[in-house]
């Protein structure tokens, strides 16, 4: 069903590490480089153990702003599940993390998952444009969890 190809609206932006004798620094996001529609309203960091995947899932309204900076490497899977998209049915797989630090901006309707393919615990930063569970966590969570459906067509290798 899905074929390899670019996905409209997905942005992959390399991150520059500024390295000196103290260590390194990376700018994760800047308001002057983002469209106002995707300005973050919250942020979090998650740790994923080696060999473990998160997803696949998608959001109806939320845009995710993931930053993969290490210390491990990840395989990011993306499927365009938007029937009205010119790239509907396309799938992308990208390696990001310690060896390729980058931001992935993932719009609503794009099914996504990532897997820690490195040998270390991996950190992923996310700054989505919607609050998890809405204001004061009193609204339904905007998430369709395909990982809970064994018949879903979204496979990780």
C-alpha positions in Angstrom: 0.0 0.0 0.0 2.7 2.5 0.9 5.6 3.4 -1.4 8.9 5.1 -0.8 8.7 8.9 -1.5 8.8 12.4 -0.1 5.9 13.6 2.0 4.4 17.0 1.6 4.7 19.2 4.7 7.4 17.1 6.5 10.5 19.2 7.2 13.8 17.7 8.1 16.2 20.4 9.3 19.9 19.5 10.1 21.1 20.9 13.5 24.5 22.4 13.9 26.5 21.4 17.0 28.7 24.2 18.3 31.6 22.3 19.8 34.3 23.7 22.1 36.5 22.5 25.0 33.5 22.5 27.3 31.3 20.2 25.2 28.7 21.3 22.7 25.5 23.4 22.2 22.6 23.0 19.7 19.9 25.5 19.0 16.7 23.3 19.0 14.3 25.9 17.7 14.0 29.6 17.0 10.7 31.5 16.5 12.2 33.5 13.7 12.8 30.2 11.7 9.3 28.7 12.3 5.9 29.3 10.8 3.6 30.7 13.4 1.2 27.8 13.0 3.7 25.4 14.5 5.0 27.5 17.3 5.5 25.2 20.3 3.1 25.4 23.3 4.9 22.8 25.4 8.0 20.7 25.3 9.2 17.4 26.7 12.1 15.0 26.5 11.8 11.2 26.3 14.3 8.5 26.7 14.1 5.4 24.5 16.2 2.3 25.2 18.3 0.6 22.6 16.2 -1.5 20.2 12.9 0.0 21.4 10.3 1.8 19.2 7.7 4.4 19.9 4.6 4.4 17.7 3.3 4.3 15.1 0.7 6.8 15.9 -0.7 10.1 14.4 -2.4 13.3 15.4 -5.5 14.9 14.0 -4.5 18.5 14.8 -1.0 18.4 16.4 2.2 19.1 14.6 5.2 17.5 16.3 8.6 19.2 16.4 11.1 16.4 17.2 14.8 17.0 17.8 17.1 14.0 17.5 20.4 15.0 19.0 21.9 11.8 20.5 23.5 10.3 22.3 22.1 7.4 20.2 20.8 7.1 16.7 17.2 6.7 15.6 15.3 5.4 12.6 12.3 7.7 11.9 9.4 6.2 10.0 6.8 8.4 8.3 3.6 7.4 6.4 1.4 10.0 4.6 -2.1 8.9 5.7 -3.9 12.1 4.6 -6.3 11.1 1.8 -6.4 14.7 0.4 -2.6 14.9 0.2 -0.7 14.8 -3.1 1.8 12.5 -1.4 -0.9 10.2 0.1 0.5 6.6 0.4 4.1 7.7 0.5 6.5 6.4 3.2 9.8 7.9 4.3 12.5 6.4 6.5 15.3 8.6 7.8 18.2 8.1 10.2 18.6 10.9 12.7 20.4 11.3 16.0 24.0 11.4 17.2 25.4 10.8 13.7 22.9 13.1 12.0 21.4 15.6 14.4 18.2 17.1 13.0 14.7 18.4 13.6 11.7 16.6 12.1 8.6 18.7 11.8 5.7 16.3 11.3 2.2 17.7 10.4 -1.2 16.2 11.4 -2.2 13.1 9.6 1.3 11.8 9.2 1.7 8.5 10.9 5.1 8.4 12.6 7.3 6.1 14.7 10.9 6.0 15.7 13.2 3.3 16.9 16.5 3.6 18.8 18.9 1.7 16.5 22.0 2.7 18.4 23.7 1.0 21.4 22.9 3.7 23.9 19.9 5.2 25.6 18.5 7.8 23.3 16.9 11.2 24.0 14.3 12.8 21.8 13.0 16.4 22.4 9.5 17.3 21.2 7.9 20.8 21.2 4.4 20.3 19.7 2.0 23.0 18.8 -0.8 21.6 20.9 -1.0 20.8 24.7 -1.1 17.1 25.5 -4.6 16.5 26.8 -5.5 20.2 26.2 -5.5 23.0 28.7 -5.1 21.6 32.3 -5.1 18.1 30.7 -8.9 18.1 30.6 -9.5 17.3 26.9 -9.1 14.1 24.9 -5.6 13.3 23.8 -5.1 14.0 20.1 -3.5 10.6 19.2 -4.5 7.7 17.1 -2.4 4.8 18.4 -1.8 2.4 15.5 0.7 0.4 17.6 -2.3 -1.0 19.4 -3.9 -2.3 16.2 -2.3 -5.6 14.9 -4.0 -5.0 11.5 -2.6 -1.5 10.9 -0.6 -1.3 7.7 2.3 0.6 9.4 5.3 -1.7 9.8 8.7 -1.1 11.4 11.6 -3.2 10.3 
